[in-house]
Amino acid sequence: MPTLAENAELLRVQLGIKAGLPLHEIISLASVQLGISSDENSSLAQQVDACLAALGNTAASSSNTPNVQVIQGIAIEPMAAPMPIADMMPLPPSGKWQGRFTSRLVGAGDEAQEYRFNANGRMTGRIKNRFIDCPIEGTFNLANGTFTYTEMGGDRATVQGTITGQRIEATFHTHRDSGTQQSIFVAPFEAMELTSTQSAAGCYVGIAPPIPFPILATLSAVDENTMTECCWLFPLPIACPQKWVRDGPDTNWFTEQGDRSLQKLLVSGKFHRENKGYCGCKLIG
């Protein structure tokens, strides 16, 4: 059963609402776009359910006679009917993709891609070529197969394109370069043994180059997909609280909430690694 946040994210992506808004604002804007008048005592969950129902039924209603509704004094003009959820394309295949880019500055090259498509419209993964090896973060639209993501390393390229079956056609842009990208699906992700957050919880010690100071970190499990961490950099009196959320149901990658340039890989219940160089070994569970 999707969570309230996942359903709200689905509404945001399908209706083109900008990212970064609070949950209640997303639901409010979706209600206005879909012409839904909710009782002031309705819960957010009830409002989301009403929006999803309207999103799935709007295309079935007649569009021959324009109808302008007025909700709380705001005139809502008729809009193009969104595609019913049941008629949307299936999720693109998550797994390994083989890509080739053509850059305006450096020419053509191959790259290995890992893409994961989640039901809430979130797109995550990793890109590796001769210039970068970094995670990506973005969104995709099930109605038309379009996507946009940002490479979280190098020049932080923005990639936009369309998924058609097991093929991708895209373009990329950075502050100094641009070009095209083509990809084909290779294979699904191999089954892997998941590290539980309970087994990963504990006390760690490590070091983060280039600062030659030891780091002490405590990890605590909130649930199977969420962890909290507090790090201390000695001898400085600096404590850094962090929250990590698992990127998907079949991955050991966790994303730091509030700073998606950081990612942590829980390799086992004995140690963890972050992509900014920190490696920590467990002291106690």
N, C-alpha and C positions, 0 to 999 in steps of 0.2 A: 504494500500500500504506500503510494507516494506521500511524502510529508507535506505539510503546509508550505514550507519554503520551496520544495521542488515544484509543487503545483503553481505557485506564484511565479517561479522562474520560467516555467513553460508558458504562462500567459505573457510574461514580459517579452520573451523571444518571439512568440508568434504574432504579437501585436506591435512589435517594433518600439517598445518603450525603452528609454535609455537605461543603461546599467548604472548601478551604484545607488539607486533610490532605496529608501527604507521599505520594508515589506508592506506597511499599510498604505503608502503612497502608490506602490505598484498596483495593489488591489483596487484602490480608488480610481486610478486612471483607467484600468481595465474595465471597471464598471461603467465609466462614462463612455468609453469607446464602444462598448457593446450595448449601451442603452439600457442598463439595468438599474432599477431604483430599489435600494435595499432599505429595510427597516433599520432605524438607528440602534436597535437592540440586537441586530444580527451580529454574530461573531465573525471574525476574519475567515474562519474555515467555511462558514455558510456562504459568505460572499464569494470566496474562491470557487466553491462548488457551483454557484449560480453562473459565474463567468465561464467556467469550463463547459457547462451545459449549453450556454448561449453560443460559445465558440463552435461547438459541435453541431448546433442546429441552425445557425444563421443561414448557411448555404441552402438549406432545404426550404426556407421561406421564399415567398414570391418577391421578385425584384421588379415586376412590371409597373407597379404603382409606387412612386416615391412617397415616403412617409417620414415626416419630420416630427421627432418626439421632443418634448420639453420636460426635463428632469431637474427639479429644484431650481427653476428659472433659467436653465442653460439649454439653448437650442442645440439639439444633436442632429446634424445632417446625416442622411443615409450614406453609408460607405460600402465599398466593395465587400461582398461577403467573403469571410475567410474560409479556407478549405476545412471541411470537417475533419476532426482528429482521426476518425476511423479511415479516411481516405488518404491520409498522408503517407509518404514513402516510408518503408521500413528503416530502422536504424542502419546507417552505413556500417560496413564490417570493421570492427576494432581489431587491430593487430599490426603486422609489419607491412609497410608499403615501400616500394622502390621508387625513388624520385629522381628527376633530372632537372636542373635549373639552367637558365641562360641569362647571365648577368651582363648588364651594359658595360661594366668596368673590367670584369675578370673572365668573361667568356662562359663556356658551358662546363658543367660538372655534375657528378652523381652525388646523391645523398641517401642515407638510410633514414627512414621515417617510422615512427611509432605513433599511431593515432588511436585514441579511445573516445568513443562517442557515447555519451550518457543520455538517458531518456529525458532529463530535464533541459537538454539543449546545450550542455557544457561539452567542450572539446578540449582534451588534454593530450599530452604525449611528449615526444622527444624528437629532435632533429640532429643528425650528425653528418657533417661533410668535412672537407679539408680545412674549413675555416672555423667552424663552431661545433660544439657538442652541448646542447642545452635543452631544457624543457620548453614546452609551448603552452599557452593558455588562450582559449577563445570560446566562441559559440557557433552553433550551426542551426539552420532552419529546416525543419522536416517538410515544410510545405513546398519548398522549391529547391532544396539541396544546396543552398548557398552557405558559406561559412566565412568567418574572419578570425584569425588568431595572431598572437604576437609571440615572436621568439624571445625568450627571456634571457638572452645572452648576445654577445657580439654587438652588432649595431641595432639590435632589437627590431628586426624587420617585421613589418605588418604584411601578412599574407591573406589575400582574399581570392575566393574561387568558388567552383561549383563541383559537387560530387554527383556523378552519374554512374550508378551501379558500383563497379569496382575501379572506376577511373576518376581522376581529379585533374581539372584544368584550373590554373591559378596564376596570379601575378603577385609579386612582392615589391615592397618599397621600403627604403631606409632614408636617412637624411642625406645620403650621397649617392645611392645606387637604386636601380630598379631592374625588373626583368620578368621572365615567365617561368612557370614551373608546371611540370606534368608528372603524375604519379599513377602507379597501378598497384592494386592490392596483391600481396605476396602470400601471406599466411596469417592465421589467427595467432593470438598470443599463446605461448605454451603454458600448460597448467603449472602453477607454481605453489609452493607451500607458503601459506600466509603466516606472517608473524602476528600473533595476537598482541593487543596492546597490554594485556595483563602480564604476559611474559617479558615484554620490553620495558615495563615500568621498573624503576630502580634508580640507583645513584651511579653516575658516570664521571670519569675523569678523562681529560684529553687536552689537546693543544690546538690552537687555530692560527696557522701562519698568516701574516708575517710576525705577529706579536708573540714573543717567546714566553708568554705567561701561561700557567696552567688554568684550565677551565673546569669547574665542578658543576655538574648539571643533575637535577632530579627530574625524572619523568614520572607522571602519574596517569593512569588510565581513567578516562571519563566513561567511555563505552568502547565497543569493539572498533569504532572508527574515529575516535577522538582522544587526543592526549593533551595534557598540559605540561609545560616544562618551565623550570626556573634555572637560569645559568648565573654563575658567579665567576668573574674574571679576577683572579688574584694577581698581585696584592691590592688591586683597585677595589674600592667599595661599590662595585657596580653589579646590580642584579637585573636580569632581563627576563621578564615573564613572557611566555609564548604559548600559543595554542595551535595544535596541528590537527588536520582533518585528512583522513584517508581519501585518496583521489578516486577510488572506485572499489567495487566489491571484490576484485581479483588482482589487487596490486599492493605492494609494500611501500609505495611512494605516498608520502604525506605532504600536504601543502601548508605552509605557515599562514594563518589567517592575518590579513592586513599587510602582508609583504610577500607577494607571489614570486618574487625573484629568488626566494629561498625555498629549497625543498630538502626533505630529509628522507633518506632511504633506510628503513629498518631491515637490515640484512638478516639479523637473527635476534634472539632474545638476549644476546650477550653484548652486542655493540651496535652502534648506529653511525651513520655518516651523512653529512650535509654537503651540498654541491659547492659550498664556498670554502671547502678545505678542511673543515673541522672533523676530526675522527675521535670518537670517544669509546672507551672500554668500560664495561660494567664492573663496579666494585661490589655492590650488594643489591639484592632483589627487593 
